[in-house]
Amino acid sequence: MKTIVTALCATLVATAATAGNDCTAGKTLEDGVLTIATGNPAYFPWVIDDAPETKQGFEAAVAYAIANEMGFEDDAVSWVRTSFDEAIQPGAKNFDINMQQYSITPEREEMVDFSLPYYTSAMAILTTATVVEAVGDPAPEALKGLLWGAMAGTTGAMMIDDAIGPEKDILLYNDNTDVTQAIQAGQIDAALFDLPTALYLSAVTVENGALLGQFPAERSQNPDQFGILMEDGNPLKACVDAAIEALTASGQLAALEAEWLAAATGVPVIE
């Protein structure tokens, strides 16, 4: 009986390994190696300290999780750098897959292939450190008392009404530049942006900028979804999609999101 069980286990292990080899063999630029592209430089919290090989940061960690799921060990992952616009152009690539917060759009899908989404963007509250200190815990009642702004004609104002229900009228602006300038000038307390944009604006555009909290992605209307970019017709697409489906089903993708886009950034999730 022991012999039968041992043989069965060996068969299962061999089958799994063979499945991984069947999925990836002969489909990468370098046989046995998965070449992954990121930005030059790559930024927090997607990659920590511009060093994706450390597996630190959301996209760096997800990249290795996907590679492992496809059958590649960590030492079989190679990194290259590309600009955002360069990689999205049609034509041959110097990478197998590329992760740089690419939103999946019909226009881009005419030039390149995308995987299934590995991240659906949450909406975050952009404000200043002064407001964050004054509000403290972003409880619903505290959020209602803030003066909100939004770009006219977008779903931002609608979400502010639905998710927050502010006591004061929402101030509307012509574009998002006007919204951020209004925050900077103290004309409004806060505005909603997708989390990646909010992180960038708080670090680069708004002096003393800060994020007060983020809403779960399912609270957003038509949220941005990030996909892994590949050359059009890349035979790895089915393998990458299967890996993302497996990581989603196991909860590992959600765990990495919580670790790197909530805990690491210090932006609390508002339920």
C-alpha positions in Angstrom: 0.0 0.0 0.0 2.8 2.4 0.9 4.5 1.7 -2.4 1.2 2.5 -4.3 0.8 5.8 -2.3 4.4 6.8 -2.9 4.1 6.1 -6.6 0.8 8.1 -6.8 2.4 11.1 -5.1 5.4 10.9 -7.5 3.0 10.8 -10.4 1.1 13.9 -9.2 4.2 15.9 -8.7 5.5 14.9 -12.1 2.2 15.8 -13.7 2.2 19.3 -12.0 5.8 19.9 -13.2 5.0 18.7 -16.7 2.0 21.0 -16.8 4.2 23.9 -15.9 6.8 22.9 -18.5 4.1 22.5 -21.1 2.8 25.9 -20.3 6.0 27.8 -20.6 8.5 25.7 -22.6 9.5 27.4 -25.8 7.3 30.4 -25.1 9.8 32.8 -23.5 12.5 35.0 -25.1 15.2 33.0 -23.3 14.4 29.3 -22.7 13.8 28.5 -19.1 13.8 32.2 -18.1 10.9 34.6 -17.6 12.0 38.2 -18.6 9.9 40.8 -16.8 10.0 44.5 -17.5 9.3 47.3 -15.0 9.8 51.1 -15.2 13.0 53.1 -15.2 12.9 53.9 -12.4 10.2 51.9 -10.7 8.4 53.6 -7.9 7.0 52.9 -4.4 4.7 51.1 -3.5 4.8 49.1 -6.8 8.6 48.4 -6.4 10.5 49.3 -3.2 13.9 51.1 -3.6 13.7 50.6 -7.4 14.9 47.0 -6.8 12.3 44.5 -8.2 14.6 41.5 -7.7 14.0 41.9 -3.9 10.3 41.0 -4.3 9.5 44.1 -2.3 6.5 46.2 -3.5 3.2 45.2 -4.9 4.1 44.6 -8.5 7.5 43.0 -7.7 5.8 40.6 -5.3 3.0 39.8 -7.7 5.5 39.3 -10.5 7.3 36.6 -8.6 4.0 35.0 -7.5 2.9 34.7 -11.1 6.3 33.4 -12.2 6.3 30.7 -9.5 2.7 29.8 -10.4 3.8 29.4 -14.0 6.7 27.1 -13.0 9.6 29.5 -12.8 11.8 29.5 -9.7 12.9 32.9 -8.4 16.4 32.5 -10.0 14.8 32.0 -13.4 13.3 35.5 -13.4 15.2 38.2 -15.2 14.4 42.0 -15.1 14.7 44.6 -17.7 13.7 48.3 -17.8 11.4 50.1 -20.3 9.7 53.4 -20.5 5.9 53.4 -20.2 5.2 54.7 -23.7 7.9 52.7 -25.4 6.6 49.4 -24.2 3.0 50.0 -25.2 3.9 50.6 -28.9 3.3 47.7 -31.3 6.2 45.5 -32.4 8.8 43.1 -30.9 9.6 43.4 -27.2 12.7 42.8 -25.1 10.6 41.3 -22.4 8.1 38.5 -21.9 5.8 40.4 -19.7 5.7 44.0 -18.4 4.2 45.4 -15.2 4.0 49.2 -15.0 0.4 49.9 -13.8 -1.0 49.6 -17.3 -4.7 50.3 -17.4 -6.5 47.9 -19.8 -8.2 49.9 -22.5 -9.6 48.9 -25.9 -7.2 51.3 -27.7 -4.2 49.8 -26.1 -5.5 46.3 -26.8 -5.2 47.1 -30.5 -1.4 47.3 -30.2 -0.5 44.8 -27.4 -2.0 42.0 -25.4 -3.1 42.3 -21.8 -3.5 39.6 -19.1 -6.6 39.3 -16.9 -6.5 42.2 -14.3 -4.2 41.7 -11.4 -5.3 44.9 -9.7 -8.5 46.8 -9.7 -7.9 50.4 -8.5 -9.4 51.7 -5.3 -10.5 55.3 -4.9 -8.4 57.2 -2.4 -9.0 60.6 -0.6 -6.3 63.1 -1.5 -5.8 65.9 1.0 -3.1 67.5 3.1 -1.3 66.3 6.2 -2.9 69.1 8.1 -6.4 67.7 7.3 -5.3 64.2 8.1 -4.1 65.3 11.5 -7.3 67.2 12.2 -9.6 64.3 11.1 -7.7 61.4 12.6 -9.7 58.2 12.0 -11.5 58.6 8.7 -14.9 57.7 10.1 -18.0 58.5 8.0 -19.1 61.4 10.1 -15.7 63.1 9.9 -15.7 62.7 6.1 -19.2 64.2 5.8 -17.9 67.4 7.4 -15.1 68.0 4.9 -15.4 70.4 2.0 -15.1 68.3 -1.2 -14.1 69.1 -4.7 -14.3 67.1 -8.0 -13.8 67.6 -11.7 -17.2 68.4 -13.4 -18.6 65.7 -15.6 -16.8 62.8 -13.9 -18.0 60.0 -11.7 -16.0 61.4 -8.8 -18.7 63.8 -7.6 -21.3 61.0 -7.8 -19.1 58.7 -5.7 -18.5 61.4 -3.1 -22.3 61.8 -2.8 -23.0 58.1 -2.7 -20.1 57.0 -0.5 -19.7 60.0 1.8 -22.9 62.2 1.6 -21.1 65.5 2.5 -22.9 68.1 4.5 -21.7 70.9 2.1 -22.1 71.2 -1.6 -19.3 69.6 -3.7 -17.3 72.3 -5.5 -16.8 71.4 -9.2 -13.8 72.3 -11.3 -12.9 72.2 -15.0 -10.1 69.6 -14.7 -8.1 67.7 -12.1 -5.3 70.2 -12.2 -7.8 72.8 -10.8 -8.9 70.3 -8.2 -5.3 69.7 -6.9 -4.7 73.5 -6.9 -7.8 74.0 -4.9 -6.6 71.5 -2.3 -3.2 73.3 -2.2 -4.9 76.7 -1.8 -7.2 75.5 1.0 -10.3 76.1 -1.1 -11.4 72.5 -0.5 -10.3 69.9 2.0 -10.3 66.8 -0.1 -11.0 65.0 -3.5 -11.2 61.5 -4.8 -8.6 60.0 -7.2 -7.7 56.4 -8.1 -5.1 55.2 -5.6 -2.1 55.2 -8.0 -2.9 58.8 -9.1 -3.5 59.9 -5.5 -0.2 58.4 -4.3 1.6 60.3 -7.1 -0.2 63.6 -6.5 0.4 63.5 -2.8 4.1 62.9 -3.3 4.8 65.2 -6.3 2.1 67.7 -6.9 0.4 68.8 -3.6 2.7 70.3 -1.1 2.3 68.6 2.2 0.0 66.2 0.4 -1.4 63.1 2.1 -4.0 60.4 1.7 -6.7 60.1 4.3 -8.1 56.7 3.3 -9.1 54.5 0.4 -12.4 52.9 -0.5 -12.6 49.2 -1.7 -12.5 48.9 -5.4 -16.0 47.5 -5.6 -17.3 50.9 -4.3 -16.1 52.5 -7.5 -17.9 52.9 -10.8 -15.8 51.6 -13.8 -12.6 51.4 -11.8 -9.2 51.2 -13.6 -8.0 47.6 -14.0 -4.2 46.9 -14.4 -3.1 44.1 -16.7 0.2 42.6 -17.5 1.4 43.9 -20.9 2.7 41.5 -23.6 3.6 41.6 -27.2 0.5 41.2 -29.4 -0.1 37.4 -29.9 2.3 36.4 -27.1 1.8 32.6 -26.5 2.4 33.2 -22.8 -1.0 35.0 -22.4 -3.0 31.8 -21.5 -0.3 30.8 -19.0 -0.3 34.3 -17.3 -4.1 34.4 -17.2 -4.2 30.9 -15.6 -1.6 32.0 -13.0 -3.6 35.1 -12.1 -6.8 33.1 -11.8 -5.1 30.7 -9.4 -3.6 33.4 -7.3 -7.0 35.1 -7.1 -8.8 31.9 -6.1 -6.2 31.1 -3.4 -6.4 34.6 -1.9 -2.7 35.3 -2.4 -3.3 38.2 -4.8 -5.6 39.9 -2.2 -3.1 39.3 0.5 -0.3 41.0 -1.5 -2.6 43.9 -2.2 -3.4 44.3 1.5 0.3 44.0 2.4 1.7 46.5 -0.1 -1.2 48.9 -1.0 -2.7 49.3 2.4 -0.3 48.3 5.1 2.9 49.5 3.4 1.4 52.8 2.3 -0.4 53.5 5.6 -3.6 54.3 3.7 -6.5 52.8 5.7 -9.4 51.1 3.9 -12.7 52.7 4.6 -15.5 50.1 4.7 
